[in-house]
Structures are given as C-alpha cells and as structure tokens.
C-alpha cells in the first residue's frame, strides 16, 4: 500500500512538472529519511513540523530526530 501511495504522489508531482526520484525505505520514518539522505548524498532534507510540540516533542518526533541525525542541512517547514 505504501509503495502505491508513493507512486501516486510521484506521478502527481511529475504531472506538475517536478522531477522526482523515489526511494522506498521501510522502518522508522526518521531513520529511513536519514538513511536515504546518506545514500543519495543529499544536500537538504525538508520535513514538516508535525509532532514538534507537546508530548511528541518530549518523546521524539520525526522532524526532531531528522534534525539531529541527518547528514546534511534540514529545513523544518511549518505545516501545522
């Protein structure tokens, strides 16, 4: 299911004229993002700020973990 959703989003981006490379990865989302960033030698990772407040911030959130573990710059966009 996740791979078909990913393919659908990639297709929509391509229709809009965006160049897309898809890198499916399983496991914890934050670590998966960091693993792909390392593998493709990314210059920048962009994540939304969902989970950056309240209990999730204390327990750990995807954007917080990515910000601390990514091998490159991280932009946390305001999405909530």
C-alpha positions, -999 to +999 in steps of 0.1 A: +000+000+000+027+025+009+046+019-024+014+025-044+008+057-025+043+068-031+040+061-068+008+081-069+024+111-052+054+108-076+030+107-106+012+138-094+045+157-090+057+146-124+024+158-140+031+192-122+065+193-139+086+183-108+115+159-113+110+130-088+133+102-077+116+077-054+135+059-027+112+035-008+125+025+026+110+006+054+114+011+091+112+040+114+104+071+093+131+094+108+158+068+104+146+059+069+148+096+058+183+099+072+194+066+055+182+078+021+198+112+026+231+095+033+227+071+004+219+098-022+243+123-006+215+148-002+223+185+003+190+192+021+161+174+037+128+191+041+103+179+067+071+193+082+069+204+118+041+180+128+048+165+162+072+193+172+051+203+202+035+188+233+042+152+244+056+142+209+084+167+213+095+151+246+090+115+233+107+122+200+093+133+166+103+126+131+114+162+124+133+164+156+151+132+150+159+141+114+172+175+125+197+158+149+207+128+128+206+139+091+240+140+073+230+174+057+211+205+063+174+202+074+146+226+067+116+222+091+086+237+073+056+250+093+028+226+083+005+227+114 
